[in-house]
Amino acid sequence: MRVVQRFVGREGWPLSRVEVTHCEALKLSLTADPYVSNNLIRCYLQCGQLINAQNLFDEMPHRDTVSWNTIISGYVRLGSFLSAWEVFRSMKRLDFVFDGYTFGSMLKGIANGGSLICGQQVHSDVVKMRFEDNVYAASSLLDMYAKYCRVECAAKVFRYMTEPNSVSWNALIGAYVGVGDMKRCIELFISMETEGVRVDDATFAPLLTLIAHTEQYELMRQLHGKIMKHGLEHVSTVLNATITAYADCGCIQHSMKVFDSAEGYRDLVTWNSMLAAFLESDLQEHGFRIFLEMMRVGMDMDAYTCCSVLCSCSGDIHLSFGKSMHGLLIKRGFEHITPIANSLMHMYLKSSSPSVESAYRVFHDTHVKDRISWNTILNGLSQNGLSEDALRVFKLMLLYNIVIDQYAFAAVLRPCSDLATVQLGRQIHALVVKSHLEQSEYIASALIFMYSKCGMVEDSWKSFEASPKESSVTWNSIIFAYAQHGQGTIALDLFNLMKMQQVNMDHITFVAVINACSHIGLVDEGLDFLKSMETRYGVPPRMENFACTIDLLGRAGRLDEAKELIRDMPFQPDIMVWKTLLGSCRACGDIESATEVASHILQLDPGDHCTYVLLSDMYGNLKRWDAKANMKRMMRNEGIKKVPGWSWIELHNKVHAFNAEDHSHPHCLEIYKALTNLTCETRVSEYLSALDILLDDQDLSYGYWNDFAYGIIQREPFL
């Protein structure tokens, strides 16, 4: 017996020690002893050596139930469900005796990576072999059904158990947690205490994950009292869940008290929980202090820590902290970890003055790019107007066989809208159909928008008709489409139809509706929509709704009402609102109000070239040449340059782009010859004066006429 004891492997043996022990067992001919071989198999599996374990198992002349259980549990633990399933079937075929551990291990594998059908087959074996009273087998059955959200089946298994233990109770509570049934979970918890079953951390941790609303604060306090009564407040899983639960029900100060009282019991997850609690409550400064305290006490950060901090640094206020964080990640060699790289890209792209170059550099330097990496950079390029670059990234995704999902398709359709490349848009539409994603509301919305921007509102309607209509996403897009094409009456009819079909509206719906009112001159009706958003439809107005209404009033010449609306807003106006009012001032020719509004814009964004140019245009239109020259001088002194306007035309499946005095096109001589002829004709017909093109808008108008001229010469014989 002493000889055999030498071959009983211990937890944590290195592979070299296991192999030496195996050699000694072979020399002494002890591998025929199932006790020795079973222990060696277990040691090989603990080292992750599946092949060595399987070979030893196959060479065993005498196997017992423990041998089969050991190899099955090893495969399950290492995530190789199919191998475990084959061993299980072989054990059954060879008529070996099953026990509760056989079923327990197999059902655990099914719960983690198998299929419900396999679980039901094992359940039938449990019943046939009369193991339904076995606590280990029954608890594993419970857990398996819980993982597949089959709570009725889990409850039925529980009812047939003669003596359920705490594991069984916890598994059933976990099943109801999985489907969000708080009432049933509390009933089970009370029954558990009534029957004298011991509650532990596995009882409370799942329950706490259901606390998510301020109305559940009292329930949270009661659960916390129970946790303290059972002395579980410093158990890691319960501690971390308590911090998160208090934050989710709006009591961040209680989360902090729990965190402060746990000194000496905190692990990395505890710090991450407190960090996430602050950041998700928009208390970034407190969150950053927690992060710095982590670094001070020498707590190692993980990918979750880094991603949480970076995602909270996307605004301009905290971008400098995000850049410092980027430096720390480079110093520690973490910047190439894929989730962290994705968060860095998101941070750079989501700031109000996005650093696309920095984001693209991170993307380029990431060695292992996942689908999120590609989608992040594609979305960033698309949303920041870099349409051609976005299309190149999409082409690379196709070239590298990256799986294109609904978010990638929705992102790439936007550049097609911006460039008005309808042929490319149709090709991508064909890819959507081929990928069976045409029922995605986000893709349908992007298709509606793309066809609308390309002037094909009929195709927008076809896309809308083929799309799901359960949510407001596609409805908003089609209302926008008709509003932008001057068909405001149809847009309002669609809004009424949306209301009749009881589709939940959001603030975007009312942006579209007010926009429709603006295009057909229904000023009072648009104002009524803004005022009744919250009272009649239950949708609180946002900044975009006020900006759209200010535009509505400005188009109607009701500038004083627009100013009054800004004063009465429940929040401080952002730059979008001020720019909208500035456009209204220009439309009304009110230079004094425009100057006042421009000062607000330049306080928020001193480098905004559009404001300088618009004021310069207004001064020129009013023949106030000194003021216009002063504005030009200010632009030079501040180093602000006007971004030239671009225009483009798609001919023969190719996009041709133009800007002011552009000579880069291969047919530029012919284009300018045609442009000269067009200019002469328009002067003769006095059409140019009717357009009232201002002197400082020549770059945009030249680009437009270059487009037009190129469209004409494409019909000429030399091409």
C-alpha positions in Angstrom: 0.0 0.0 0.0 2.9 2.4 0.7 4.2 1.8 -2.8 0.9 2.7 -4.3 0.6 5.8 -2.2 3.7 7.2 -3.9 1.7 7.4 -7.1 -1.2 9.4 -5.8 -0.7 12.8 -7.5 -1.3 16.0 -5.7 -2.9 19.2 -6.8 -0.5 21.5 -8.7 2.0 18.8 -9.8 4.1 20.1 -12.8 4.0 18.0 -16.0 7.6 16.8 -15.5 6.7 15.4 -12.1 3.7 13.6 -13.5 5.7 12.1 -16.4 8.5 10.9 -14.0 5.8 9.3 -11.7 4.3 7.6 -14.8 7.6 6.1 -15.8 8.1 4.7 -12.3 4.7 3.2 -12.3 5.5 1.5 -15.7 8.7 0.1 -14.3 6.9 -1.4 -11.3 4.0 -2.7 -13.5 1.5 -0.7 -11.4 -0.4 0.9 -14.3 -2.6 -2.2 -14.3 -3.9 -1.0 -10.9 -7.0 1.2 -11.7 -6.3 3.3 -8.5 -2.8 4.3 -9.8 -3.9 4.9 -13.4 -6.9 6.9 -12.4 -4.7 9.3 -10.4 -2.2 9.6 -13.2 -5.0 10.4 -15.7 -6.3 13.1 -13.3 -2.8 14.6 -13.0 -2.4 14.7 -16.8 -5.7 16.4 -17.2 -4.8 19.0 -14.5 -1.8 19.8 -16.7 -4.0 20.1 -19.8 -2.5 17.0 -21.4 -5.6 15.5 -23.0 -3.7 13.2 -25.4 -1.5 11.7 -22.7 -4.5 11.2 -20.4 -6.5 9.5 -23.2 -3.6 7.3 -24.2 -3.2 6.1 -20.6 -7.0 5.5 -20.4 -6.9 3.5 -23.6 -4.0 1.3 -22.3 -5.7 0.4 -19.0 -6.5 -3.3 -18.9 -9.1 -2.9 -16.2 -11.3 0.3 -15.9 -13.8 1.1 -13.2 -16.4 3.7 -13.0 -13.9 6.1 -11.4 -11.7 5.8 -14.6 -14.6 6.8 -16.8 -15.7 9.6 -14.5 -12.1 11.0 -14.4 -11.7 11.2 -18.1 -15.2 12.6 -18.6 -14.7 15.3 -15.9 -11.3 16.2 -17.4 -12.6 16.7 -20.9 -15.5 18.8 -19.4 -13.2 21.0 -17.3 -11.0 21.7 -20.4 -14.0 22.6 -22.5 -13.9 19.6 -24.9 -17.6 18.7 -24.7 -17.7 16.5 -27.8 -14.8 14.3 -26.5 -16.6 14.0 -23.1 -19.8 13.0 -24.9 -18.1 10.3 -26.9 -16.5 8.8 -23.8 -20.0 8.9 -22.1 -21.6 7.1 -25.0 -18.8 4.5 -25.0 -19.3 3.9 -21.2 -23.0 3.4 -21.8 -22.4 1.0 -24.8 -19.9 -1.1 -22.8 -22.4 -1.4 -19.9 -20.3 0.2 -17.2 -22.1 1.2 -14.1 -23.0 4.9 -13.9 -23.1 6.9 -10.6 -24.2 10.4 -9.6 -20.7 11.8 -10.5 -21.0 10.4 -14.0 -24.2 12.3 -14.6 -23.0 15.3 -12.7 -19.9 15.8 -14.9 -21.7 15.1 -18.1 -24.6 17.5 -17.4 -22.1 20.2 -16.4 -20.4 19.8 -19.8 -23.8 20.0 -21.5 -24.7 23.2 -19.5 -21.5 24.9 -20.5 -21.2 23.9 -24.2 -23.5 21.1 -25.3 -27.1 21.1 -26.5 -30.5 20.8 -24.8 -31.2 17.6 -26.8 -28.1 15.9 -25.2 -29.3 17.1 -21.8 -32.7 15.6 -22.3 -31.1 12.3 -23.4 -29.0 12.3 -20.2 -32.2 13.1 -18.2 -33.9 10.0 -19.6 -30.9 8.0 -18.5 -31.0 9.5 -15.0 -34.7 8.4 -14.7 -34.2 4.9 -16.3 -31.3 4.2 -13.9 -33.2 5.7 -11.0 -30.8 8.4 -10.1 -33.5 11.2 -9.9 -33.1 11.0 -6.0 -29.4 11.5 -6.2 -28.6 15.0 -5.0 -25.5 15.4 -7.2 -27.2 14.2 -10.4 -30.5 16.1 -9.7 -28.7 19.4 -8.9 -26.7 19.1 -12.1 -29.9 18.5 -14.0 -31.4 21.6 -12.4 -28.3 23.7 -13.3 -28.4 22.4 -16.9 -32.1 23.4 -17.4 -31.4 26.7 -15.7 -28.6 27.5 -18.2 -31.0 26.9 -21.1 -33.7 29.0 -19.4 -36.1 26.0 -19.0 -37.3 27.1 -15.6 -40.4 24.8 -15.7 -38.3 21.8 -16.3 -35.9 22.9 -13.5 -38.8 23.4 -11.1 -40.2 19.9 -11.9 -36.8 18.3 -11.2 -36.6 20.2 -7.9 -40.1 19.0 -6.9 -39.1 15.3 -7.3 -36.0 15.7 -5.2 -36.6 14.0 -1.7 -33.8 16.0 0.1 -32.7 19.0 -1.9 -29.5 20.6 -0.4 -28.3 24.2 -0.7 -26.8 23.6 -4.1 -30.2 22.5 -5.4 -31.9 25.5 -4.0 -29.3 27.8 -5.3 -29.5 26.2 -8.8 -33.3 26.8 -8.9 -32.9 30.4 -7.7 -30.3 30.9 -10.4 -32.8 29.6 -13.0 -35.4 32.2 -12.0 -32.7 34.9 -11.9 -31.8 34.0 -15.5 -35.4 34.8 -16.6 -35.6 37.9 -14.4 -38.4 36.6 -12.1 -37.6 38.5 -8.9 -40.8 37.6 -7.2 -40.3 33.9 -7.5 -36.6 34.2 -6.4 -37.7 36.0 -3.2 -40.3 33.3 -2.5 -37.7 30.6 -2.9 -35.3 32.4 -0.7 -37.9 32.7 2.1 -38.8 29.0 1.7 -35.1 28.1 1.9 -34.8 29.9 5.2 -38.1 28.5 6.5 -36.9 24.9 5.8 -33.6 25.6 7.6 -31.4 25.1 4.5 -28.1 27.0 4.8 -27.8 30.1 2.6 -24.4 31.0 1.3 -22.7 33.4 -1.1 -24.1 31.4 -4.1 -27.6 32.2 -2.8 -27.1 36.0 -2.5 -24.8 36.8 -5.4 -27.4 35.9 -8.2 -30.2 37.6 -6.3 -28.3 40.9 -6.1 -27.9 40.9 -9.9 -31.7 41.5 -10.2 -31.5 44.8 -8.3 -31.6 47.4 -11.0 -34.1 50.1 -10.2 -34.5 52.8 -7.6 -37.8 51.3 -6.5 -35.9 48.2 -5.3 -33.9 50.2 -2.7 -35.8 48.9 0.3 -35.5 45.3 -0.9 -31.8 45.9 -1.4 -31.5 47.1 2.2 -33.3 44.0 3.5 -31.1 41.7 1.5 -28.0 43.5 2.8 -29.3 43.0 6.3 -29.6 39.2 5.7 -26.1 39.1 4.2 -24.7 40.7 7.3 -26.8 38.5 9.6 -25.2 35.4 7.9 -21.7 37.0 8.1 -21.2 36.9 4.3 -20.6 40.7 3.7 -16.9 40.2 3.1 -17.2 37.1 0.8 -15.8 38.3 -2.5 -18.7 37.5 -4.8 -21.3 38.9 -2.4 -19.2 42.0 -1.6 -18.8 42.8 -5.3 -22.4 42.2 -6.1 -23.5 44.4 -3.2 -21.5 47.3 -4.5 -23.0 47.0 -8.0 -26.5 46.5 -6.7 -26.5 49.7 -4.6 -25.2 51.6 -7.5 -27.8 50.2 -9.9 -30.6 51.3 -7.5 -29.3 54.8 -7.4 -27.5 54.7 -4.0 -23.9 55.2 -5.0 -23.0 56.6 -1.5 -24.0 53.2 -0.1 -21.8 51.4 -2.6 -18.9 53.6 -1.4 -19.7 52.8 2.3 -19.7 49.0 1.5 -16.4 49.5 -0.4 -14.8 51.5 2.5 -15.8 48.9 5.0 -14.2 46.1 3.1 -10.6 47.1 3.6 -8.5 44.0 3.7 -11.1 42.0 1.7 -10.9 43.8 -1.6 -9.8 42.0 -4.7 -9.4 43.3 -8.3 -13.1 42.6 -9.0 -14.1 44.7 -5.9 -12.0 47.7 -7.2 -13.5 47.2 -10.7 -17.0 47.1 -9.3 -16.6 50.4 -7.5 -14.9 51.9 -10.5 -17.7 50.9 -12.8 -20.3 52.1 -10.3 -18.9 55.6 -10.4 -18.4 55.7 -14.2 -21.8 54.3 -15.0 -23.3 57.0 -12.7 -21.5 59.7 -14.7 -19.2 60.5 -11.8 -16.1 60.3 -13.8 -13.9 62.4 -11.4 -14.7 60.0 -8.5 -14.1 57.0 -10.8 -10.7 58.4 -11.8 -9.8 58.9 -8.2 -10.6 55.2 -7.5 -8.4 54.2 -10.4 -5.5 56.3 -9.2 -5.9 54.8 -5.7 -5.8 51.4 -7.3 -2.4 52.3 -8.8 -1.2 53.8 -5.5 -1.9 50.6 -3.5 -0.2 48.5 -6.1 -3.4 46.7 -7.4 -2.8 45.3 -10.9 -5.3 46.4 -13.5 -6.9 44.1 -16.0 -8.6 44.6 -19.4 -11.9 45.4 -17.7 -10.3 48.2 -15.6 -8.7 49.7 -18.7 -11.8 49.5 -20.9 -14.0 51.0 -18.2 -11.7 54.0 -17.7 -11.1 54.6 -21.5 -14.9 54.4 -22.3 -15.4 57.3 -19.9 -12.7 59.5 -21.5 -14.5 59.9 -24.8 -15.6 63.5 -24.1 -13.3 66.5 -24.5 -13.3 67.2 -20.7 -11.7 63.9 -19.9 -9.7 63.3 -23.1 -6.4 64.4 -21.5 -6.9 61.8 -18.8 -7.5 59.2 -21.6 -4.3 60.2 -23.3 -2.4 59.8 -20.0 -4.1 56.4 -19.7 -2.9 55.5 -23.2 0.7 56.4 -22.2 0.4 54.1 -19.1 -0.9 51.3 -21.3 2.0 51.7 -23.7 4.4 51.7 -20.7 2.9 48.4 -19.4 2.6 46.8 -22.8 -1.2 46.5 -22.7 -2.0 48.7 -25.8 -2.1 45.7 -28.2 -4.6 43.7 -26.2 -7.6 43.7 -28.5 -10.4 44.8 -26.1 -8.2 47.6 -24.8 -7.2 48.7 -28.3 -10.9 48.8 -29.2 -11.7 51.1 -26.3 -8.8 53.4 -27.2 -10.2 53.7 -30.7 -13.6 54.4 -29.3 -12.2 57.1 -27.0 -10.4 59.0 -29.8 -13.3 58.8 -32.2 -16.0 59.8 -29.8 -14.5 63.2 -28.7 -16.1 66.3 -30.1 -12.9 67.0 -31.9 -12.1 63.4 -32.9 -8.5 62.3 -33.5 -9.1 59.9 -36.4 -5.4 59.6 -37.0 -4.7 58.5 -33.4 -7.6 56.0 -33.7 -6.3 54.6 -37.0 -2.8 54.3 -35.6 -4.1 52.2 -32.7 -6.1 50.1 -35.2 -3.0 49.6 -37.5 -0.8 48.6 -34.5 -3.3 46.1 -33.1 -1.9 42.6 -34.0 -5.1 40.6 -33.4 -8.2 42.5 -34.7 -11.6 41.2 -34.0 -15.0 42.1 -35.5 -15.4 44.9 -32.9 -12.0 46.4 -34.0 -13.1 46.6 -37.7 -16.6 47.9 -36.8 -15.2 50.6 -34.5 -12.8 52.1 -37.1 -15.4 51.7 -39.8 -18.0 53.6 -37.8 -15.5 56.2 -36.7 -14.4 57.0 -40.3 -18.0 57.0 -41.5 -19.4 59.3 -38.7 -16.5 61.7 -39.1 -17.1 62.2 -42.8 -14.1 60.2 -44.1 -16.3 58.4 -46.5 -13.7 57.2 -49.0 -11.5 55.9 -46.1 -14.5 54.0 -44.7 -15.2 52.4 -48.0 -11.5 51.3 -48.2 -11.8 49.7 -44.7 -15.0 47.9 -45.8 -13.2 46.6 -48.9 -10.4 45.2 -46.6 -13.0 43.5 -44.4 -14.3 41.7 -47.5 -10.8 40.9 -48.6 -9.8 39.4 -45.2 -13.1 37.5 -44.9 -14.1 39.4 -41.8 -17.7 38.5 -40.9 -19.9 41.5 -41.9 -22.7 42.0 -39.4 -25.6 44.5 -39.2 -23.4 47.2 -37.6 -20.8 47.1 -40.4 -23.4 47.2 -43.1 -25.2 50.1 -41.4 -21.9 52.0 -41.1 -20.8 51.5 -44.7 -24.1 52.6 -46.1 -23.6 56.0 -44.6 -20.6 56.9 -46.9 -22.8 55.8 -49.8 -25.3 58.4 -48.6 -22.7 61.1 -48.1 -21.1 60.5 -51.5 -24.5 59.8 -53.2 -23.0 56.7 -54.9 -26.2 54.9 -55.5 -24.6 52.1 -57.6 -22.2 51.2 -54.8 -25.2 51.5 -52.3 -27.1 49.0 -54.4 -24.2 46.6 -54.5 -24.0 46.7 -50.7 -27.8 46.2 -50.5 -27.3 43.1 -52.6 -24.7 41.9 -50.1 -27.2 42.6 -47.2 -29.8 40.4 -48.9 -27.2 37.7 -49.6 -26.2 37.7 -45.9 -29.9 37.4 -44.9 -29.7 40.6 -42.8 -32.3 42.7 -44.6 -34.7 42.3 -41.6 -32.3 44.2 -39.3 -33.9 47.5 -38.4 -30.6 49.3 -38.4 -29.7 48.2 -41.9 -33.2 48.9 -43.1 -32.9 52.4 -41.6 -29.5 53.0 -43.3 -30.9 51.8 -46.6 -33.9 54.2 -46.4 -31.5 57.0 -45.6 -29.1 56.1 -48.4 -31.7 56.0 -51.1 -33.3 59.2 -49.8 -29.9 61.0 -49.9 -29.4 59.8 -53.5 -32.8 61.3 -54.4 -34.6 58.0 -54.7 -37.4 58.3 -52.2 -39.4 55.6 -54.0 -36.7 53.1 -53.2 -36.6 54.4 -49.6 -40.3 53.5 -49.4 -39.6 50.0 -50.8 -36.9 49.4 -48.2 -39.4 50.6 -45.5 -42.1 48.3 -46.7 -39.7 45.3 -46.6 -38.5 46.2 -43.1 -39.7 45.3 -39.6 -41.9 48.0 -38.1 -42.0 47.1 -34.4 -39.7 50.0 -33.3 -39.3 53.6 -34.2 -36.0 53.2 -36.0 -37.3 52.6 -39.5 -40.3 54.9 -39.0 -38.0 57.8 -38.1 -35.9 57.2 -41.2 -38.9 57.2 -43.7 -40.4 60.3 -42.0 -37.1 62.0 -42.5 -36.9 60.9 -46.1 -40.2 62.4 -47.1 -39.5 65.6 -45.0 -36.2 66.2 -46.7 -37.8 65.8 -50.1 -40.3 68.5 -49.4 -43.2 66.0 -48.9 -44.0 67.1 -45.4 -47.7 66.1 -45.7 -46.8 62.5 -46.4 -44.3 62.6 -43.5 -47.0 63.8 -41.1 -49.4 61.1 -42.4 -46.7 58.5 -41.6 -46.4 59.9 -38.1 -50.2 59.6 -37.6 -50.0 56.0 -38.9 -47.1 55.3 -36.5 -49.3 56.6 -33.7 -52.3 54.4 -34.8 -50.1 51.3 -34.8 -48.9 52.2 -31.3 -45.2 52.2 -32.1 -43.2 53.6 -29.3 -41.8 57.0 -30.2 -38.5 58.6 -29.2 -37.0 62.1 -29.5 -35.7 61.4 -33.0 -39.3 60.8 -34.1 -40.1 64.4 -33.2 -37.0 65.8 -34.8 -38.3 64.2 -38.0 -41.8 65.5 -37.5 -40.8 69.1 -36.6 -38.4 69.0 -39.7 -41.4 68.0 -41.8 -43.4 70.9 -40.4 -40.5 73.2 -41.2 -40.4 72.1 -44.9 -44.2 72.8 -45.5 -44.4 76.0 -43.3 -46.5 74.5 -40.5 -44.8 76.6 -37.9 -47.4 76.6 -35.1 -48.0 72.9 -35.6 -44.2 72.3 -35.2 -44.2 74.3 -32.0 -47.2 72.4 -30.7 -45.3 69.1 -31.3 -42.4 70.4 -29.2 -44.6 71.5 -26.3 -46.7 68.3 -26.3 -43.8 65.8 -26.6 -43.7 65.0 -22.9 -47.3 65.7 -21.8 -49.0 63.9 -24.7 -46.5 61.3 -25.8 -44.3 60.8 -22.8 -41.1 61.7 -24.6 -38.9 64.4 -22.8 -37.6 66.9 -25.4 -33.8 66.9 -25.9 -31.3 69.4 -27.4 -31.9 68.2 -30.9 -35.7 68.9 -30.7 -35.0 72.5 -29.5 -32.5 73.0 -32.3 -34.9 71.7 -34.9 -37.7 74.0 -33.6 -35.3 77.0 -33.6 -34.6 76.2 -37.3 -38.4 76.1 -37.9 -38.9 79.5 -36.3 -35.8 81.0 -38.1 -37.1 79.8 -41.6 -40.4 81.5 -40.8 -38.6 84.8 -39.8 -39.7 84.6 -36.2 -36.3 85.2 -34.8 -37.5 86.7 -31.5 -39.4 83.6 -30.7 -36.4 81.5 -31.4 -34.3 83.5 -29.0 -37.0 83.2 -26.3 -37.1 79.5 -26.8 -33.4 79.2 -26.1 -33.8 81.3 -22.9 -36.6 79.0 -21.8 -34.7 75.7 -22.5 -34.4 73.5 -19.4 -30.7 73.0 -20.1 -27.8 75.1 -21.3 -27.7 75.3 -25.2 -24.9 73.5 -26.9 -23.0 74.5 -30.0 -25.5 72.8 -32.3 -28.3 75.1 -30.9 -26.2 78.3 -31.3 -25.2 77.4 -34.9 -28.9 76.8 -35.7 -29.8 80.2 -34.4 -26.8 81.7 -36.3 -28.2 80.3 -39.5 -31.6 81.8 -38.7 -29.9 85.2 -38.0 -28.3 85.0 -41.5 -31.6 84.1 -43.1 -33.2 87.1 -41.4 -30.3 89.4 -42.1 -29.9 90.3 -38.4 -26.2 91.1 -38.2 -26.4 92.3 -34.5 -28.0 89.1 -33.3 -25.6 87.1 -35.5 -22.6 88.8 -33.9 -23.9 88.0 -30.4 -24.6 84.4 -31.2 -21.2 84.0 -32.9 -19.5 85.0 -29.6 -21.3 82.1 -27.9 -20.1 79.7 -30.6 -16.5 80.9 -30.5 -16.5 80.5 -26.7 -17.4 76.9 -27.1 -15.3 76.2 -30.2 -12.7 79.0 -30.9 -11.5 77.2 -34.0 -14.9 76.9 -35.8 -14.2 78.3 -39.3 -17.9 78.3 -40.3 -18.8 81.0 -37.9 -16.1 83.4 -39.2 -17.1 82.7 -42.8 -20.8 83.2 -42.2 -20.2 86.5 -40.4 -17.9 87.6 -43.2 -20.5 86.7 -45.8 -23.1 88.8 -43.9 -20.8 91.8 -43.6 -20.1 91.5 -47.3 -23.8 91.3 -48.2 -24.5 94.4 -46.2 -21.4 96.1 -47.8 -19.7 96.6 -44.5 -16.3 96.1 -46.0 -14.3 97.2 -42.9 -16.0 94.6 -40.7 -15.5 92.0 -43.4 -11.8 92.7 -43.7 -11.5 92.7 -39.9 -13.1 89.2 -39.8 -10.6 88.0 -42.4 -7.8 89.4 -40.4 -9.0 87.6 -37.3 -9.0 84.3 -39.2 -5.4 84.9 -40.3 -4.3 85.8 -36.8 -5.9 82.7 -35.3 -4.6 80.5 -38.0 -8.1 79.5 -39.1 -8.6 78.5 -42.7 -11.8 78.0 -44.5 -12.4 74.4 -45.4 -13.2 74.3 -49.1 -16.5 72.9 -50.2 -16.5 69.8 -52.3 -19.0 68.5 -54.8 -19.1 65.3 -56.8 -20.9 63.4 -59.5 -21.2 59.7 -60.2 -20.9 58.7 -63.8 -20.4 55.2 -65.3 -20.0 53.7 -61.7 -17.1 56.2 -60.9 -17.2 59.1 -58.5 -15.6 62.4 -59.7 -15.0 65.0 -57.0 -14.4 68.8 -57.5 -13.6 71.9 -55.4 -12.8 75.5 -56.1 -10.4 76.0 -59.0 -9.6 72.3 -59.1 -7.2 71.3 -61.9 -6.5 67.8 -60.8 -9.0 66.1 -63.0 -7.6 64.5 -66.3 -10.3 66.3 -68.3 -10.0 69.7 -66.5 -9.4 71.7 -69.8 -12.6 70.4 -71.3 -14.4 70.9 -68.0 -13.3 74.6 -67.8 -14.2 75.2 -71.4 -17.7 73.8 -70.8 -17.9 75.9 -67.6 -17.0 79.1 -69.4 -19.8 78.4 -71.9 -22.2 77.7 -69.1 -21.2 80.9 -67.2 -21.8 83.0 -70.4 -25.2 81.5 -70.9 -26.2 82.1 -67.2 -25.0 85.7 -67.4 -27.0 86.3 -70.5 -30.2 84.9 -68.9 -29.4 86.7 -65.6 -29.8 83.3 -63.9 -26.7 83.8 -61.9 -28.0 87.0 -60.2 -31.2 85.1 -59.3 -29.2 82.5 -57.5 -27.8 85.4 -55.3 -24.4 83.6 -54.9 -22.3 85.5 -52.4 -18.7 86.2 -53.1 -17.4 84.0 -50.2 -19.5 81.0 -51.4 -17.7 80.8 -54.7 -15.7 77.6 -53.7 -19.0 75.7 -53.2 -20.6 77.1 -56.3 -17.6 76.5 -58.5 -17.6 72.9 -57.3 -21.2 72.6 -58.2 -20.7 74.1 -61.7 -17.7 71.8 -62.2 -19.9 68.9 -61.5 -22.5 70.1 -63.9 -20.0 70.9 -66.6 -18.4 67.4 -66.3 -21.8 65.8 -66.5 -22.3 67.7 -69.8 -18.9 66.9 -71.4 -19.4 63.2 -70.6 -21.8 63.3 -73.5 -19.2 64.8 -75.9 -17.5 62.8 -78.7 -14.0 63.0 -77.3 -15.0 60.7 -74.5 
